[in-house]
C-alpha cells in the first residue's frame, strides 16, 4: 500500500514501526468525529464517509476492511465501530452536557455524513424551509 504521511493508515503504520511501545499500549485510535461523539453521547462511532478516507474501509461491506487490517496488523477493536448509514440515530446527548449548555430536552445525535454531502443537504433544507 503506497503511503501518504497525511492519511490515518500511514500514521498508524509509522507508529507501529517507530514507536512500538506506544502502539503496544494504544487502546483505541480515534478520529475527531468518534472522539466528539463519545464525549457528546457516550458512543464512539465513525461515519462511513470519514472511515472511507482512511484507506482501511471496505465500501462493499460498509465496514473496516478485514484484509487491510490483517495485512497491516491492526486489531479491529482498536478502531471505533462504523456508524449506521446517514440519517440513522447514533445516540442522545448526555444529560449533563445538555444541562451545561442550557438545553432542557433530549437532543438526538444522527449520522449526517462528512464534509460536502451534509453541507449540501443542510443548504437544500434551508432553501426548502
C-alpha positions, 0 to 999 in steps of 0.5 A: 500500500503506497503511503501518504504521511497525511492519511490515518493508515500511514500514521498508524503504520509509522507508529507501529514501526517507530514507536512500538511501545506506544502502539503496544499500549494504544487502546483505541485510535480515534478520529475527531468525529468518534472522539466528539461523539463519545464525549457528546453521547457516550458512543464512539462511532465513525461515519462511513464517509470519514472511515472511507478516507482512511484507506482501511474501509471496505465500501462493499461491506460498509465496514473496516476492511478485514484484509487491510487490517490483517495485512497491516496488523491492526486489531479491529477493536482498536478502531471505533465501530462504523456508524449506521448509514446517514440519517440513522440515530447514533445516540442522545446527548448526555444529560449533563452536557445538555444541562451545561449548555442550557438545553432542557430536552433530549437532543438526538445525535444522527449520522449526517455524513462528512464534509460536502454531502451534509453541507449540501443537504443542510443548504437544500433544507434551508432553501426548502424551509 
